[in-house]
Amino acid sequence: MAWIKIPAEHHAIFRAALPRDARISVVQMFGGLAAMVCGHMMGGLFARSAIARLSPAHLAQAMALDGAAPFDPMGNGRAMRDMVLLPDDVMEEPAELRRWLLLALSHTAGLPPKPARRPAASKTPAPRSVAAAKPARAAKPTAKASRAAKPAAKPARAAKPAAKPARTAKPARAAKPTAKPTRAAGKRRA
């Protein structure tokens, strides 16, 4: 199925049609909204219509509607099991949309809850820590009771002198001549 942007006005229609149930959470999905129950998607918005997860009996009823189709979000012939893409006109009939979402809630709430997902493992293995590689050592015995406790803070350092004493000046060196000796004007090189 070609991707079709979900109309913005469908978001409000979908939220209004959702059953009032504390188990339902709404998330962003497919560029629109999806309602989740026990970790399963029970329904949502797709293209210009809505989708619903239904029991086999209700799924057959929904598929009999003119314009309904198995929900295949990628359009590659792999429809999602027990999901139907309702006809586009269901968005114009809030009572009908609400009825399908109630049926979807009753079916989806009966499914076993999905286990919580673990974070995705990185492709590069984590460096092995030295602590994990070696077994833990036994704790050392505590200090003797007769020893004095260590001081809480280090003693303050002695203050540095405010200024360094001035260095004595070195005697100045004699300046070296920088100009090269010039040839006498009268002598030319042959």
C-alpha positions in Angstrom: 0.0 0.0 0.0 1.3 3.4 -0.9 2.0 5.7 2.0 -0.7 8.3 2.5 -0.4 11.0 5.1 -2.9 10.8 7.9 -5.2 13.9 7.9 -4.7 16.0 11.0 -8.4 16.1 11.8 -8.4 12.3 12.2 -6.4 12.5 15.4 -9.2 14.3 17.3 -11.8 11.9 15.8 -9.8 8.8 16.9 -9.2 10.1 20.4 -12.9 10.9 20.9 -13.9 7.4 19.7 -11.5 5.6 22.1 -13.2 3.8 24.9 -12.5 5.3 28.4 -10.4 2.6 29.9 -7.3 3.0 32.1 -5.5 0.2 30.3 -5.4 2.1 27.0 -2.3 4.2 26.2 -2.0 6.2 23.0 1.4 6.4 21.2 2.7 7.8 18.0 2.9 5.2 15.2 2.7 5.1 11.4 2.8 8.9 11.4 -0.4 9.0 13.4 -1.8 7.6 16.7 -2.1 4.0 17.9 -3.9 2.7 21.0 -2.1 0.1 23.1 -3.5 -2.4 25.6 -1.2 -4.8 27.6 1.7 -4.1 25.1 -0.5 -5.0 22.1 -1.7 -2.5 19.5 -5.5 -2.6 19.6 -6.2 0.0 16.9 -4.9 3.2 15.3 -4.9 5.5 12.4 -3.5 4.6 9.0 -3.7 6.4 5.7 -7.3 7.9 5.6 -8.8 5.3 7.8 -8.4 3.3 11.1 -7.2 -0.1 11.9 -8.4 -2.5 14.6 -7.3 -5.8 16.1 -10.3 -8.1 16.2 -11.3 -11.6 17.1 -11.7 -14.1 14.2 -15.6 -13.7 14.2 -15.5 -9.9 14.3 -12.6 -9.9 11.8 -14.8 -11.7 9.3 -17.6 -9.2 9.8 -15.2 -6.3 9.3 -13.7 -7.9 6.1 -17.2 -8.1 4.7 -17.5 -4.3 4.7 -17.1 -2.6 1.4 -13.6 -1.0 1.3 -12.1 -3.1 4.2 -8.8 -4.9 3.7 -6.3 -6.9 5.7 -3.8 -4.5 7.3 -0.6 -4.7 5.3 1.4 -1.5 6.3 4.3 -2.2 4.0 2.2 -3.3 1.0 4.3 -6.5 0.5 1.6 -9.1 1.0 2.4 -9.7 4.7 -0.8 -8.6 6.4 -0.7 -8.3 10.2 -2.6 -11.2 11.8 -6.0 -10.3 13.2 -5.8 -6.7 12.0 -8.1 -5.0 9.6 -7.9 -1.7 7.7 -11.5 -0.4 8.1 -13.1 1.4 5.2 -12.3 5.2 4.8 -15.9 6.2 5.6 -15.6 4.9 9.1 -13.8 8.2 10.0 -17.0 10.0 9.1 -19.1 7.9 11.4 -17.8 8.3 15.0 -20.3 5.9 16.5 -19.3 3.1 14.0 -15.6 3.8 14.7 -16.3 3.6 18.5 -18.1 0.3 18.0 -15.1 -1.2 16.2 -12.6 0.1 18.8 -14.8 -1.4 21.7 -14.6 -4.8 19.9 -10.9 -4.3 19.5 -10.5 -3.5 23.2 -12.4 -6.6 24.3 -10.3 -8.9 22.0 -6.9 -7.3 22.7 -7.4 -7.1 26.5 -7.9 -10.9 26.5 -4.5 -11.5 24.9 -1.6 -12.4 27.3 0.5 -9.3 28.1 3.7 -8.9 26.1 6.9 -9.2 28.1 8.8 -6.0 28.6 11.5 -5.5 25.9 15.1 -5.6 26.8 17.2 -2.8 25.5 18.8 -3.6 22.1 22.3 -5.1 22.4 25.0 -3.1 20.8 26.9 -4.7 17.9 30.3 -4.3 19.5 30.9 -6.3 22.6 31.3 -4.3 25.8 34.9 -4.3 27.2 35.2 -6.9 29.9 36.0 -5.4 33.3 38.8 -6.7 35.4 36.5 -6.9 38.4 34.1 -9.2 36.5 36.9 -11.5 35.4 38.4 -12.1 38.9 36.5 -13.7 41.8 35.9 -11.4 44.8 38.5 -11.5 47.5 37.7 -12.0 51.2 37.5 -8.8 53.2 40.5 -7.8 55.2 40.2 -7.8 59.0 39.3 -4.4 60.5 41.9 -2.1 62.1 42.8 -2.8 65.7 40.7 -0.9 68.3 43.9 0.6 70.0 44.9 2.5 66.8 43.8 6.1 66.6 41.4 7.0 63.9 42.8 8.6 60.8 42.4 12.4 60.7 39.4 13.5 58.6 41.3 16.0 56.6 45.0 16.5 55.6 46.9 19.2 57.5 47.2 22.5 55.8 50.4 23.2 53.9 52.8 25.9 55.0 52.0 29.2 53.4 54.3 30.1 50.5 56.2 33.4 50.6 54.2 36.3 49.0 56.8 37.2 46.4 60.0 35.6 45.2 63.2 37.4 45.9 64.5 39.5 43.0 67.2 37.9 41.0 70.5 39.6 40.7 71.1 41.1 37.3 73.8 39.4 35.2 76.5 41.6 33.7 75.7 42.7 30.2 77.6 41.0 27.4 79.5 42.9 25.0 77.6 43.5 21.8 78.9 41.6 18.8 79.3 43.5 15.6 76.5 42.7 13.3 77.7 44.4 10.1 80.1 42.6 7.8 83.4 44.3 7.1 83.1 46.1 3.8 85.8 46.2 1.1 87.7 49.2 0.5 86.2 51.3 -2.2 89.4 51.3 -4.3 90.0 47.6 -4.5 88.1 45.5 -6.9 88.2 41.9 -7.4 89.6 40.7 -10.6 
